[in-house]
Amino acid sequence: MSSPQLRSELFVFDTPPLRGLPGLKMSAKRYYTPFSDSQGLTLLFAHGIGAHKEQWEPMLRYLFSHQNLLQPDRVREAWCFDWLNHGDAAVINKAALERCSPGDVSIAEWAAAIASFVKSPLLRGHRLVGLGHSAGSSAIILSTRAFPMRNQPFVAVFLLEPSMLTRELWMSHLIERETLMRRSMSATLRRRGVFDNWEEAANYYRNQKPWSGYDHEVFDVFKQHGFYSVSIQEGSKVETKVALKCDLHHEALAYRDIESHFEATDQYTHLCRVVPVHIVFGTIYDYIPSYFQDCMTDVSQGRSPASVQRVSGAGHGILQQTPEALARAISIGLNSITRDSTLQSSHLLHRL
């Protein structure tokens, strides 16, 4: 399959004030091709913990290819956002982040930033589809709280290996969940975050899980965009080093933000009655147990996704492990979106 000429532009946006302080900046990239058409869909992407916006790029190349084969003007553009303490946003917000405690930048705060962008003139008249991976799924879902339930901006939402769960299920598996959370935090804080050069950084992570299981294109993107040059004082000398853009303490404490996942699960339960919500799971339970999937598809509790796809051989890192297979799974859901999205949404309103 030929790859389209995927072009990109970098943007930096202001975000809403929080707790009486100015909002942090949110970095984003807009992706498009020469075939982009104003009648096509605009896709909004939110990544998971420890990732960054560029990790969507290999999957996006496949997705644009799949969609353009069916209909050249199917996708208008894609926007990928950095969590406010991840990726380029972490570098831009470095001084502000040093003044706050790690863990203060919640998924809910990121969701508010995404919602603010959705309301901006940049997206006026666009037909929006929200897509989130892992914690990014909760961010996309929580962004919908900024809009009346009967007047949602998305014609569809995709949750890719969501890490959402009800409070009740968390409590019923409390020891297991807290143990895994502590392990994830400890493993993150044990990792190296500063290196002498780019090659040393790449070689270190190439032999660490989960990076050792990344698709080679995704790893190349991580190597290119996951690090930046920093000046570090070593005695009387100032040395130039290479560091992760996302501070390891911020990454580690993001695992503690379980409240956002509870709230997202509640919101999803209501949202799926008015907006088609498509879910893509992996078949390997390497991080998210099967009861997470059962929770998201529990029709008896009102959680009725529009479709469920499972990608064979993929685990929780479905975006990084199998970008082409994930693109095919997303394409199946996108193909169900009609030109007249208002009709598609109206047939769901009777569930309210």
HUCORUR-V69196 format. One line per field, one symbol per residue. burial: + if it has 9 or more other C-alpha atoms within 8 Angstrom, else -. Layout:
# HUCORUR-V69196
burial: ???
This chain:
# HUCORUR-V69196
burial: ------------+-+++-----+++++++++++--++-+++++++++++-++++++++++++++++++---++++++++++++++++++++-+---+----++-++++-++++++++-----+--++++++++++++++++++++---+--+++++++++++++++---+------+---+--+++-++----+++-+-+++--++----++-++--++-+++-++++---------+-++++++++++++++++-+--++++++++++++++++++++++++++------++-++++----++++-++++--+++++++++++-++++++-+---+---+--+++-++---
